[in-house]
Amino acid sequence: MSKHKGSFVSLLPLIIFVALFIGTGLIAGDFNAMPITVAAVIASVFAFFLYFKEPFKDKLSAYLKGAAQENIILIIVIFLLSGAFSGVAGAMGAVDSTVNMGLTFLPGSLLLSGIFIICCFVSLSMGTSMGTVVAIAPIAIGIADQTEIGVALALATVIGGAMFGDNLSFISDTTIVATRTQGVKMIDKFKVNFWIVLPGALLTVVILYLLTADVSLSETGNYDFRFIEVLPYLAVLIVALLGVDVIIVLLSGAVFAGILGLFTGAFDIFTLITAAGEGIAGMQEIAIITILIAGMIGLVSHYGGITYLLDTIMSRIKSKKGAELGIASLVSVTDVSTANNTISIIMTGPLAKNIADEYDVDPRKSASILDTFAAGFQGLIPYGGQMLAASGLAAGISPVEIMPYSIYPIILIISGIVAILIGFPRKYSKENVK
């Protein structure tokens, strides 16, 4: 529990981090001008100088606790396993063959919308946006390289589809937390949530189709592929659709790709080990970034910064519609501040429950609002795990460059706001709660 009352000052490290990361890119015209690691280190150092009278060891403890959260370690493990899978799959030809198969059978106009739909199904089945991003992003990058589709747009499409399933899946952490904190059944929350997000998802498919209606291949000719080399990604998709944990999906995918690579003669055992090692090494910077950001946010929370934000929003709630907008604001601001949609719902869920009870908001609606806005902003912030993972898999692409193409997360947020303003879905009223 924070010993600090919390004030705007408590938020300065986070503000400095975002200003350095995004502001420098805007001024320099290059979003790689300020490495995100440097921005995170500067903001973290600044955070330690706040509340100077507090013992350094207490600040350090708060920083380390933030960096060593279970969810943060899990994300890092996913990053590293993703690197291993991508390295091995790439070395045995899985990425090239999968991309070429897609280019062979699908016209350019359907490639991007197809990627979005696939990501929606995979994330819905696997229950994790992170797992979906790291599994599908290499394919999207490969397709972008062979077409007129920009890499940033392709990666943003993957993230959007990933957030769709993360928002709706029965086995998603966010769904579990949102329903438990509001005291509702998952199926009831799903029914409300589905009708809120479905129009946005359909609109996204249409927009992606229109954006790529004139897309053609950058090179003419046949795109050769071997079906056996497609099997690692096909296996990953099938296992993911069965709802298997992302750790098992990525680990089994790497092992399967390695076995196939040895069988086909794509590499020997030593080349296999090297490929896996290089893939893991390629994700080390992202892992470090995640630790630095989590530590900084842990210190901001220790200072009472997050509490200050929540109290500020709650003090402005006056009506039922205002209560719903307040719940949306609470989880949105918390997600932007913590860069973790699960944590944001855990922190705001009990507050949202109190608000819902006081202003007669249907708990199924409040659960949906929590998950919808957390997912929307998580898919939009450049320092979120999903953006970092996607940009880490594409050399030379900054998360900030992906942001403008985040079609579905933006539409998801707009859909949530519209649903609140017009009282949709109308049939889910407080009186009908069983």
ZASETI-546994 format. One record per residue: x, y, z of N, C-alpha, C in turn; residue in one letter. Coordinates in steps of 0.2 Angstrom, whole numbers, padded with zeros to 4 digits, always signed. Each point is the difference from the previous one (the first is absolute). Example, Ala and Ser with C-alpha at 12.3 -4.5 7.8 and 13.67 -1.06 7.14 Angstrom:
+0066-0028+0039-0004+0006+0000+0004+0006+0000a
-0002+0005-0004+0004+0006+0001-0004+0005+0003s
END
This chain:
+0004-0006+0000-0004+0006+0000+0004+0006+0000m
-0001+0005-0004+0004+0006-0001-0001+0004+0007s
+0006+0003+0002+0000+0005+0005-0002+0007-0002k
+0000+0001-0006-0001+0007-0003-0008+0001-0002h
-0002+0006+0001-0007+0002-0001-0001+0000-0008k
+0006+0001-0004-0001+0000-0007-0002+0007-0002g
+0003+0002-0006-0001+0007-0003+0002-0001-0007s
-0001+0006-0004+0002+0000-0007+0008-0001+0000f
+0003+0002+0005+0008-0001+0000+0001-0007-0001v
-0004-0004+0004+0002-0007+0000+0000-0003-0008s
-0004+0003-0004+0000-0002-0007+0005+0002-0005l
+0004+0004+0003+0006+0004-0004+0004-0006-0004l
+0002-0005+0004+0005-0005-0004-0004-0003-0006p
-0006-0001+0000-0004-0003-0005+0000+0005-0006l
-0002+0006+0002-0001+0006-0005+0007+0001-0003i
+0006+0000+0003+0006+0001-0002+0002-0006-0005i
-0002-0006+0002+0002-0005-0005-0004+0000-0006f
-0006+0001+0000-0004+0001-0006+0002+0006-0005v
+0002+0006+0004+0002+0006-0004+0007-0001-0003a
+0004-0004+0003+0007-0001-0003-0001-0005-0006l
-0004-0005+0001+0000-0005-0005-0004+0002-0006f
-0006+0003+0001-0003+0003-0006+0002+0006-0002i
+0001+0005+0005+0002+0007-0002+0006+0000-0004g
+0005-0003+0002+0007+0000-0003-0001-0003-0008t
-0004-0005+0000-0002-0002-0007-0003+0005-0005g
-0005+0003+0003-0004+0005-0004+0005+0006-0001l
+0004+0002+0004+0005+0006-0001+0005-0002-0005i
+0003-0006+0001+0005-0002-0005-0002-0003-0006a
-0007-0002-0001-0002-0003-0006+0002-0007+0000g
+0002-0003+0005+0002-0007+0000-0001-0003+0007d
-0005-0005+0000-0002-0002+0007+0005-0005+0003f
+0006-0001-0004+0005-0004+0003+0006+0004+0003n
-0001+0007-0001+0005+0005+0003+0001-0001+0007a
-0006-0002+0004+0001-0001+0007-0002-0007+0002m
+0005-0004+0001-0001-0007+0001-0005-0001+0006p
-0005-0004+0000-0004+0000+0006+0003-0003+0006i
+0006-0003-0001+0003-0002+0006+0003+0006+0004t
+0003+0005-0004+0003+0006+0003-0006+0004+0003v
-0005+0001-0003-0006+0003+0003-0002-0003+0006a
-0001-0006+0001-0002-0004+0006+0005+0001+0005a
+0007+0000-0001+0005+0001+0005+0000+0007+0002v
-0001+0005-0004+0000+0007+0002-0006+0001+0005i
-0006-0002-0002-0006+0001+0004+0001-0004+0006a
+0003-0006+0000+0001-0004+0007+0004+0004+0004s
+0006+0003-0002+0005+0004+0004-0004+0006+0003v
-0004+0003-0004-0004+0006+0002-0004-0002+0006f
-0004-0006-0001-0004-0002+0005+0003-0001+0007a
+0006-0003+0000+0004-0001+0006+0001+0007+0004f
+0001+0005-0004+0001+0007+0003-0006+0003+0003f
-0006-0003-0002-0006+0003+0003-0001-0002+0008l
-0003+0004+0004-0001-0001+0007+0007-0002+0003y
+0004+0005+0000+0007-0001+0001+0002-0003+0007f
-0005+0002+0005+0001-0002+0007-0001-0008+0001k
-0004-0003-0004-0001-0007+0001+0006-0004-0001e
+0001-0005+0004+0006-0004-0001+0001-0003-0007p
+0006+0000-0002+0001-0003-0007-0002-0007+0000f
+0002-0004+0005-0002-0007+0000-0007-0002-0001k
-0005+0005+0003-0007-0001-0001-0002+0001-0007d
+0003+0005-0003-0001+0002-0008+0002-0006-0004k
+0006-0003+0002+0003-0005-0004-0004-0006+0000l
-0003-0002+0006-0004-0005+0002-0006+0000-0005s
-0004+0006+0000-0006+0001-0004+0002-0001-0007a
+0006+0003-0002+0002-0001-0007+0001-0007-0002y
+0003-0004+0004+0001-0007-0001-0006-0004+0000l
-0004+0001+0005-0007-0003+0000-0004+0001-0006k
+0000+0006-0003-0003+0001-0006+0003-0003-0006g
+0006-0001+0000+0004-0003-0006-0001-0008+0001a
-0001-0002+0006+0000-0008+0001-0007-0003+0000a
-0005+0004-0002-0007-0002+0001-0001-0007-0004q
-0004-0004+0002-0001-0007-0004-0002+0001-0007e
-0004+0005-0001-0002+0002-0007+0006+0002-0005n
+0004+0004+0003+0006+0002-0003+0005-0005-0002i
+0001-0005+0005+0004-0005-0002-0003-0005-0005i
-0006-0001+0000-0004-0004-0005+0001+0003-0007l
-0001+0007+0000+0001+0003-0006+0007-0001-0003i
+0005+0001+0004+0007-0001-0002+0001-0007-0002i
-0002-0005+0003+0000-0007-0002-0003-0001-0007v
-0006+0003-0001-0003-0001-0006+0004+0003-0006i
+0003+0006+0002+0005+0003-0005+0005-0004-0002f
+0004-0003+0005+0005-0005-0001-0002-0006-0004l
-0005-0003+0002-0002-0006-0004-0003+0002-0007l
-0002+0006-0001-0002+0002-0006+0006+0001-0005s
+0005+0003+0003+0007+0000-0003+0002-0006-0003g
+0000-0005+0005+0002-0007-0002-0004-0003-0006a
-0006+0001+0001-0005-0003-0005+0002+0003-0007f
+0000+0007+0000+0001+0004-0006+0007-0002-0003s
+0005+0000+0004+0006-0002-0002+0001-0007-0004g
-0003-0005+0003+0000-0007-0002-0004+0000-0006v
-0006+0003+0000-0005-0001-0006+0003+0004-0006a
+0003+0006+0002+0003+0003-0006+0006-0003-0003g
+0004-0004+0004+0006-0003-0003-0003-0006-0004a
-0005-0004+0002-0002-0005-0004-0005+0001-0006m
-0001+0007-0001-0004+0002-0005-0008+0001+0001g
-0002-0001+0006-0007+0000+0001-0003+0007-0001a
+0003+0006+0001-0003+0006-0001+0000+0001-0007v
+0005-0001-0004+0000+0001-0008-0005-0004-0003d
-0001-0006+0002-0005-0005-0003-0007+0002+0001s
-0001+0002+0007-0007+0002+0002-0002+0007-0004t
+0005+0005+0000-0002+0006-0004-0001-0002-0007v
+0004-0004-0003-0001-0001-0007-0006-0004-0002n
-0002-0004+0005-0007-0004-0001-0005+0005+0000m
+0000+0005+0005-0005+0005+0000+0000+0004-0006g
+0005+0002-0003+0001+0004-0006-0003-0004-0006l
+0001-0006+0000-0002-0004-0005-0007-0001-0001t
-0004-0001+0006-0007-0002+0000-0005+0006+0001f
+0003+0006+0003-0004+0006+0002+0002+0006-0004l
-0005+0003-0003+0002+0007-0003+0002+0005+0005p
+0004+0004-0003+0003+0006+0005-0005+0003+0004g
-0006+0001-0003-0006+0004+0003-0003-0003+0006s
+0001-0007+0001-0002-0004+0006+0005-0002+0005l
+0006+0001-0002+0005-0002+0005+0000+0003+0007l
-0001+0007+0000+0000+0004+0006-0006-0002+0004l
-0006+0000-0003-0006-0002+0004+0000-0007+0002s
+0003-0004-0004+0001-0007+0002+0004-0001+0006g
+0006+0004+0000+0004-0001+0006-0004+0003+0007i
-0004+0005-0001-0004+0002+0006-0005-0005+0002f
-0003-0003-0005-0005-0005+0002+0003-0006+0004i
+0006-0002-0003+0004-0006+0003+0002+0002+0007i
+0003+0006+0001+0002+0002+0007-0006+0000+0004c
-0006+0002-0002-0006+0000+0004-0001-0007+0003c
+0000-0005-0005-0002-0007+0002+0005-0002+0005f
+0007+0001-0002+0005-0003+0004+0000+0003+0007v
-0001+0007+0001+0000+0003+0006-0006-0002+0004s
-0005-0001-0003-0007-0002+0003+0001-0007+0003l
+0004-0004-0003+0001-0007+0002+0006-0001+0005s
+0005+0004-0001+0006+0000+0005-0001+0004+0006m
-0004+0005-0001-0002+0005+0006+0006+0004+0002g
+0005+0001-0005+0005+0005+0002+0002+0004-0007t
+0000+0006+0001+0002+0005-0006+0008-0001-0001s
+0004-0001+0005+0007+0000+0000+0002-0006-0004m
-0003-0006+0001+0001-0006-0003-0002+0000-0008g
-0005+0004-0001-0002+0000-0007+0004+0005-0004t
+0002+0005+0003+0005+0005-0003+0007-0004-0002v
+0003-0003+0005+0006-0003-0002+0000-0006-0004v
-0006-0003-0001-0001-0006-0004-0001+0002-0008a
-0004+0006+0000-0003+0002-0007+0004+0005-0003i
+0004+0005+0004+0003+0005-0002+0005-0001-0006a
+0005-0006+0001+0004-0001-0005-0003-0001-0007p
-0005-0004+0000-0004-0001-0006-0002+0007-0003i
-0003+0004+0004-0002+0007-0003+0005+0004-0002a
+0006-0001+0003+0006+0004-0002+0002-0003-0007i
+0000-0006-0001+0002-0003-0006-0004+0002-0006g
-0007+0000+0001-0005+0002-0005+0001+0007-0002i
+0002+0004+0005+0001+0008-0001+0006+0001-0004a
+0005-0004+0001+0006+0000-0004-0001-0002-0007d
-0005-0004-0002-0001-0002-0006-0005+0003-0004q
-0003+0005+0003-0006+0004-0003+0001+0007+0002t
-0005+0004-0002+0000+0007+0001-0003+0002+0006e
-0001-0005+0004-0003+0002+0007+0006+0002+0005i
-0001+0005+0003+0005+0002+0005+0001-0004+0006g
+0006-0001+0002+0001-0004+0006-0003+0002+0006v
+0000+0007+0001-0004+0003+0006-0007-0002+0000a
-0003+0001-0006-0007-0002-0001-0002-0007+0002l
+0005-0005-0003-0001-0007+0001+0000-0002+0007a
+0005+0003+0004+0001-0001+0007-0006+0003+0004l
-0002+0005-0002-0006+0003+0004-0006-0004-0001a
-0001-0003-0006-0005-0005-0001+0000-0006+0004t
+0006-0003+0001+0001-0005+0004-0002+0001+0007v
+0002+0006+0003-0001+0002+0007-0008+0001+0001i
-0003+0003-0005-0007+0001+0000-0004-0006+0001g
+0002-0005-0005-0003-0007+0001+0001-0003+0006g
+0006+0001+0003+0002-0003+0006-0004+0003+0006a
-0001+0006+0000-0004+0004+0005-0008-0002+0000m
-0002-0002-0006-0007-0003-0001-0001-0006+0005f
+0004-0005-0001-0001-0006+0004+0002+0001+0007g
+0005+0004+0002+0002+0002+0007-0006+0003+0003d
-0004+0004-0003-0006+0003+0003-0006-0005+0001n
+0000-0005-0004-0006-0004+0000+0001-0007+0002l
+0006-0003+0000+0001-0007+0001-0002-0002+0007s
-0003-0006+0001-0002-0002+0007+0007-0002+0004f
+0005-0001-0003+0006-0002+0004+0005+0006+0000i
-0002+0006-0002+0004+0006+0001+0001+0002+0007s
+0006+0002+0002+0000+0003+0007-0004+0006+0001d
-0001+0004-0005-0004+0006+0001-0007-0002+0001t
-0003-0005-0004-0007-0002+0001-0001-0003+0007t
+0005-0004+0002-0001-0003+0007+0000+0005+0005i
+0004+0005+0000+0001+0005+0005-0006+0004+0000v
-0002+0002-0006-0006+0005-0001-0007-0003+0003a
-0001-0006-0002-0006-0004+0002+0000-0001+0008t
+0006-0002+0002+0000-0001+0008+0000+0006+0004r
+0003+0005-0002-0001+0006+0004-0007+0003-0001t
-0004-0001-0005-0007+0002-0001-0005-0005+0003q
+0002-0006+0001-0004-0005+0002-0005-0002-0005g
+0002-0001-0006-0004-0003-0005+0003-0006-0004v
-0005-0004-0003+0003-0005-0004+0003+0002-0006k
+0005-0004-0003+0004+0001-0006-0005+0001-0006m
-0005-0005+0000-0004+0000-0006-0004+0006+0000i
-0002+0003+0005-0004+0006+0000+0004+0006-0002d
+0006+0000+0003+0004+0006-0002+0002-0001-0008k
+0001-0006-0002+0001-0001-0007-0005+0003-0005f
-0007-0002+0002-0006+0002-0004+0000+0008+0000k
+0002+0003+0005-0001+0008+0000+0006+0002-0004v
+0006-0002+0001+0007+0002-0003+0000-0002-0007n
-0003-0005-0002+0000-0002-0007-0004+0005-0005f
-0006+0002+0002-0004+0005-0004+0003+0007+0000w
+0004+0001+0005+0004+0007+0000+0006+0000-0005i
+0003-0006+0000+0006+0000-0004-0001-0003-0007v
-0005-0004-0001-0001-0003-0007+0000+0006-0006l
-0004+0005+0001-0001+0005-0005+0007+0003-0002p
+0004+0001+0005+0007+0003-0001+0005-0005-0003g
-0001-0007+0001+0004-0005-0003-0002+0000-0007a
-0006+0000-0002-0002+0000-0007+0002+0006-0004l
-0001+0006+0003+0002+0006-0003+0008+0000-0001l
+0004-0003+0004+0007-0001-0001+0002-0004-0006t
-0004-0006+0000+0001-0004-0006-0001+0004-0007v
-0006+0004+0000-0001+0004-0006+0005+0005-0001v
+0002+0003+0005+0005+0006-0001+0007-0003-0002i
+0002-0006+0003+0006-0004-0003+0000-0002-0007l
-0006-0002-0002-0001-0002-0007+0000+0006-0004y
-0003+0006+0002+0000+0006-0005+0007+0002+0000l
+0004+0000+0005+0007+0002+0000+0005-0004-0004l
-0002-0006-0001+0004-0004-0004-0003-0003-0006t
-0005+0004-0003-0004-0002-0005+0004+0000-0007a
+0005+0004+0000+0004+0000-0006+0007-0002+0001d
+0001-0004+0006+0007-0003+0001+0002-0005-0005v
+0006+0000-0002+0003-0005-0005+0006-0003+0003s
+0003-0005-0002+0006-0003+0002+0006+0004-0003l
+0005+0001+0005+0005+0004-0002+0005-0003-0006s
-0001-0006+0000+0004-0004-0006-0005-0005-0003e
+0001-0001-0007-0004-0004-0003+0003-0007-0001t
-0005-0005-0001+0003-0007-0001-0003-0004+0006g
+0002-0006+0000-0003-0005+0005+0004+0000+0006n
-0004-0001+0006+0003+0000+0006+0000-0007+0003y
+0006-0003-0001+0001-0007+0002-0001-0001+0008d
-0003-0005+0001+0000-0002+0007+0000-0008+0001f
+0002-0002+0006-0001-0007+0001-0004-0001+0006r
-0006-0004-0001-0005-0001+0005+0003-0002+0007f
+0005-0005+0000+0003-0002+0006+0003+0006+0004i
+0003+0005-0004+0003+0006+0004-0006+0004+0003e
-0006-0001-0002-0006+0004+0002-0002-0003+0007v
+0001-0006+0001-0002-0004+0005+0001+0003+0007l
+0006+0003+0002+0001+0003+0006-0005+0005+0002p
-0002+0005-0005-0005+0005+0002-0007-0003+0000y
-0001-0005-0005-0007-0003+0000-0001-0003+0007l
+0005-0004+0003+0000-0003+0006-0001+0005+0006a
+0003+0005+0000-0001+0006+0005-0007+0002+0000v
-0002+0001-0006-0007+0003-0001-0005-0005+0003l
+0001-0006-0002-0005-0006+0002+0000+0000+0008i
+0006-0001+0003+0001+0000+0007-0003+0006+0003v
+0001+0006-0003-0003+0006+0003-0007+0000+0000a
-0003-0003-0005-0007+0000-0001-0004-0005+0005l
+0004-0005+0002-0002-0004+0005+0000+0003+0007l
+0003+0006+0001+0000+0003+0006+0006-0002+0005g
+0005-0002-0003+0006-0002+0004+0004+0006+0002v
+0003+0000+0006+0003+0005+0003+0006+0002-0005d
+0001+0007+0000+0005+0003-0005+0007-0003+0001v
+0002-0001+0006+0006-0003+0002+0001-0006-0004i
-0005-0005+0001+0001-0006-0003-0001+0000-0008i
-0004+0005-0002+0000+0001-0008+0006+0002-0003v
+0004+0005+0003+0006+0002-0003+0006-0005+0001l
+0000-0003+0006+0005-0005+0001-0001-0006-0004l
-0006-0003-0001-0001-0005-0004+0001+0002-0008s
-0001+0006-0001+0001+0002-0007+0007+0000-0002g
+0004+0003+0005+0008+0000-0001+0002-0007-0001a
-0002-0005+0004+0003-0007+0000-0003-0003-0007v
-0006+0001-0001-0002-0003-0007+0003+0003-0006f
+0001+0006+0000+0004+0003-0005+0007-0002-0001a
+0003-0001+0006+0007-0003+0000+0000-0007-0002g
-0005-0004+0002+0000-0007-0003-0001+0000-0007i
-0004+0004-0003-0002+0000-0007+0007+0002-0004l
+0003+0005+0003+0006+0003-0003+0006-0005-0001g
+0000-0004+0005+0005-0005+0000-0002-0006-0005l
-0006-0001+0000-0003-0005-0005+0001+0002-0007f
-0001+0006-0002+0000+0002-0006+0007+0002-0002t
+0005+0000+0004+0007+0002-0001+0001+0008+0000g
-0005+0004+0002+0001+0007+0000+0006+0002+0004a
+0001-0004+0006+0006+0002+0004+0002-0006+0004f
+0006+0000+0003+0002-0006+0004-0001+0003+0007d
+0001-0005+0005-0001+0002+0007+0003+0006+0003i
+0006+0001-0003+0004+0006+0002-0003+0007-0002f
-0002-0001-0007-0003+0006-0003-0007+0002+0004t
-0004-0006+0001-0006+0001+0004+0001+0003+0007l
+0005-0001+0003+0002+0003+0007+0001+0007-0001i
+0004+0001-0005+0002+0007-0002-0006+0005-0002t
-0004-0003-0004-0006+0003-0002-0005+0002+0006a
-0001-0005+0005-0004+0001+0006+0004+0006+0004a
+0006-0001+0001+0004+0005+0004-0001+0007-0003g
+0001+0001-0006+0000+0006-0004-0007+0003+0001e
-0005-0004+0000-0007+0002+0000-0002+0003+0007g
+0003-0004+0005-0001+0002+0007+0004+0007+0002i
+0006+0000-0003+0004+0006+0001-0003+0006-0003a
-0004-0001-0006-0003+0006-0003-0006+0003+0004g
-0002-0004+0005-0006+0003+0004+0003+0002+0007m
+0006+0000+0001+0003+0003+0006-0001+0007+0002q
+0000+0004-0006-0001+0007+0001-0007+0002+0003e
-0005-0004-0004-0007+0001+0002-0001-0002+0007i
+0003-0005+0003+0000-0003+0006+0002+0006+0005a
+0006+0003-0001+0003+0005+0004-0005+0006+0000i
-0003+0002-0006-0004+0005+0000-0006-0001+0005i
-0003-0006-0001-0006-0002+0004+0002+0001+0008t
+0006-0002+0002+0002+0000+0007+0000+0007+0002i
+0004+0004-0004+0001+0007+0002-0007+0004+0000l
-0005-0001-0004-0006+0003+0000-0004-0002+0006i
+0000-0007+0001-0004-0002+0006+0003+0002+0007a
+0007+0001+0000+0003+0003+0006-0002+0007+0001g
+0000+0004-0005-0002+0007+0000-0007+0001+0003m
-0005-0004-0004-0007+0000+0002-0001-0002+0007i
+0004-0005+0003+0000-0002+0007+0001+0005+0004g
+0005+0004-0001+0002+0006+0004-0005+0006+0000l
-0003+0001-0006-0005+0005-0001-0006-0002+0004v
-0002-0007+0000-0005-0002+0004+0001+0000+0008s
+0006-0001+0002+0002+0001+0007+0000+0007+0002h
+0001+0005-0004-0001+0007+0001-0007+0002+0001y
-0005-0004-0002-0007+0001+0000-0002+0004-0006g
+0004-0001-0006-0002+0003-0006-0007-0003-0003g
+0000-0006+0000-0006-0004-0002-0006+0002+0004i
+0001-0001+0006-0006+0002+0005-0003+0007-0001t
+0005+0005-0001-0002+0007-0002-0004+0000-0006y
+0002-0004-0005-0004+0000-0006-0007-0002+0001l
-0001-0006+0003-0006-0003+0002-0005+0004+0004l
+0003+0003+0005-0004+0005+0004-0002+0006-0004d
+0004+0003-0004-0002+0005-0004-0006-0001-0004t
+0000-0006-0004-0005-0002-0004-0007-0001+0004i
+0001-0004+0006-0006-0002+0004-0004+0006+0002m
+0004+0005+0002-0003+0006+0003-0005+0004-0005s
+0001-0002-0007-0004+0004-0005-0006-0004-0002r
-0002-0006+0003-0005-0004-0002-0007+0002+0003i
-0005+0002-0004-0006+0003+0003-0006-0004-0002k
+0000-0004-0005-0006-0003-0003+0001-0008-0002s
-0005-0003-0002+0001-0007-0003+0004+0000-0006k
-0001+0004-0005+0004+0000-0006+0007+0003+0002k
+0000+0004+0004+0007+0003+0003+0004-0006+0003g
-0004-0004+0004+0003-0006+0003+0004-0004-0005a
-0004-0002-0005+0003-0004-0005+0006+0003-0004e
-0001+0006-0001+0006+0004-0003+0006+0000+0005l
-0002+0001+0006+0005+0000+0006+0004-0006+0000g
-0004-0006+0000+0003-0007+0000+0005+0000-0006i
-0002+0002-0006+0004+0000-0006+0006+0004+0001a
-0001+0006+0003+0006+0004+0001+0005-0003+0005s
-0003-0003+0005+0004-0003+0005+0005-0005-0003l
-0003-0005-0003+0004-0005-0003+0005+0002-0006v
-0003+0005-0004+0004+0003-0005+0007+0003+0002s
-0001+0005+0005+0005+0003+0003+0005-0004+0004v
-0003-0005+0003+0005-0005+0004+0004-0004-0005t
-0003-0002-0006+0003-0004-0005+0006+0004-0003d
-0002+0006-0002+0005+0005-0003+0006+0001+0005v
-0001+0000+0007+0005+0001+0005+0004-0006+0002s
-0003-0006-0001+0003-0007+0002+0002-0004-0006t
-0002+0002-0006+0001-0004-0006-0001-0007+0001a
-0006-0002+0003-0002-0007+0001-0007+0000+0001n
-0004-0003-0004-0007+0000+0000-0003-0004+0006n
+0004-0006+0001-0002-0004+0006+0000+0004+0006t
+0006+0003+0001+0001+0003+0007-0005+0006+0000i
-0001+0004-0005-0004+0005+0000-0007-0002+0002s
-0003-0006-0002-0006-0002+0002+0000-0002+0008i
+0005-0004+0002+0001-0002+0007+0000+0006+0004i
+0003+0006-0002+0000+0006+0004-0006+0003+0001m
-0004+0001-0006-0006+0004+0000-0006-0004+0001t
+0000-0007-0001-0006-0004+0001-0004+0001+0006g
+0003+0000+0006-0004+0001+0006-0003+0007+0000p
+0004+0005-0002-0003+0007+0000-0006+0000-0005l
+0001-0003-0006-0006-0001-0005-0006-0003+0003a
+0001-0005+0004-0005-0004+0003-0004+0005+0005k
+0003+0004+0004-0003+0005+0004-0004+0005-0003n
+0003+0002-0006-0003+0006-0004-0006-0003-0003i
+0000-0007-0003-0005-0003-0003-0006-0001+0005a
+0001-0002+0006-0005-0001+0005-0003+0007+0002d
+0004+0005+0001-0003+0006+0002-0004+0004-0005e
+0002-0001-0007-0004+0003-0005-0004-0005-0004y
-0002-0006+0002-0004-0004-0003+0002-0002-0007d
+0006-0001-0001+0003-0003-0006+0000-0007+0000v
-0002-0003-0006-0001-0007+0000+0008-0003+0000d
+0001-0005+0005+0007-0002+0000+0003-0004-0006p
-0005-0002-0004+0002-0003-0006+0003+0005-0005r
-0003+0006+0000+0002+0006-0004+0007+0003+0003k
+0000+0000+0007+0006+0003+0003+0006-0005-0002s
-0001-0007+0000+0005-0004-0001+0003+0000-0007a
-0005+0001-0005+0001+0001-0007+0004+0007-0001s
-0002+0005+0003+0004+0007+0000+0007-0001+0002i
+0001-0003+0006+0007-0001+0002+0004-0004-0005l
-0002-0005-0003+0004-0004-0004+0001+0003-0007d
-0006+0004-0003+0000+0003-0006+0006+0006+0000t
-0001+0004+0005+0005+0006+0000+0007-0002+0001f
+0001-0005+0005+0007-0002+0001+0003-0003-0006a
-0004-0004-0004+0003-0003-0006+0001+0005-0005a
-0005+0005-0001+0001+0005-0005+0007+0004+0001g
+0001+0002+0006+0006+0005+0002+0006-0005+0000f
+0000-0006+0002+0005-0004+0000+0003-0001-0007q
-0004-0001-0005+0001-0001-0007+0003+0007-0003g
+0000+0005+0003+0001+0007-0002+0006+0003+0002l
+0002-0001+0007+0006+0003+0003+0006-0003-0003i
+0005+0004-0002+0006-0002-0003+0005-0004+0005p
-0001+0001+0006+0004-0004+0005-0003-0006+0003y
-0006-0002-0003-0003-0006+0003+0004-0006-0003g
-0001-0006+0003+0003-0006-0002-0001-0002-0007g
-0006+0001-0002-0002-0002-0007+0004+0004-0005q
+0000+0006+0001+0003+0005-0005+0008-0002+0000m
+0003-0001+0006+0007-0001+0001+0002-0006-0004l
-0005-0006+0001+0002-0006-0003+0000+0000-0007a
-0005+0004-0003-0001+0000-0007+0006+0004-0003a
+0001+0006+0003+0006+0004-0003+0007-0004+0001s
+0000-0004+0005+0006-0003+0001+0002-0006-0005g
-0006-0002-0003+0001-0005-0005+0001+0003-0007l
-0001+0006-0001+0001+0004-0006+0006+0005+0001a
+0006-0001-0003+0005+0004+0000-0001+0007-0003a
+0001+0005+0004+0000+0007-0002-0007+0003+0001g
-0005-0004+0003-0007+0003+0001-0001+0002+0007i
-0001+0006+0001-0002+0002+0007-0007-0001+0002s
-0001-0001+0006-0007-0001+0002-0005+0006-0002p
+0004+0006+0001-0004+0006-0002-0002+0001-0007v
+0004-0004-0004-0002+0000-0008-0006-0005-0001e
-0001-0004+0005-0006-0005-0001-0006+0004+0002i
+0000+0004+0005-0006+0003+0003-0005+0003-0005m
+0002+0004-0005-0005+0003-0004-0004-0005-0004p
+0002-0006+0000-0003-0006-0004-0004-0004+0004y
-0001+0002+0007-0004-0005+0005-0007+0001-0001s
-0003-0002-0006-0007+0001-0002-0004-0003+0005i
+0000-0007+0002-0004-0003+0004+0000+0003+0007y
+0006+0001+0003-0001+0002+0007-0003+0007+0001p
+0001+0004-0005-0003+0007-0001-0008-0001+0000i
-0002-0004-0005-0007-0002-0001-0003-0003+0006i
+0004-0004+0004-0003-0003+0006-0001+0005+0005l
+0004+0004+0001-0001+0006+0005-0006+0004-0002i
-0001+0002-0006-0006+0004-0003-0006-0004+0001i
+0000-0007-0001-0006-0004+0000-0002+0000+0008s
+0005-0001+0004-0002+0000+0007-0003+0007+0003g
+0003+0005-0003-0003+0007+0002-0007+0001-0003i
-0001-0002-0006-0007+0000-0003-0005-0004+0004v
+0002-0006+0002-0004-0005+0003-0002+0003+0007a
+0004+0004+0003-0002+0003+0006-0004+0006-0001i
+0001+0004-0005-0004+0006-0001-0007-0002-0002l
-0001-0005-0004-0007-0002-0003-0003-0005+0004i
+0003-0003+0006-0003-0005+0004+0000-0007-0003g
+0005-0002-0004+0000-0006-0004+0004-0005+0004f
-0002-0007+0000-0006-0002-0002-0006+0001+0005p
-0005+0002-0002-0006+0002+0004-0003-0005+0004r
+0000-0006-0002-0003-0006+0003+0003-0002+0007k
+0007+0002+0000+0003-0002+0006+0000+0005+0006y
-0006+0000+0003-0001+0005+0005+0001-0003+0007s
+0000+0004+0005+0001-0003+0007-0005-0004+0002k
-0006+0001-0002-0006-0003+0002+0000-0008-0002e
+0003-0001-0006+0000-0007-0002+0006-0004+0002n
+0004+0002+0005+0005-0004+0002-0002-0005+0005v
+0002-0006-0002-0003-0006+0004+0005-0002+0006k
END
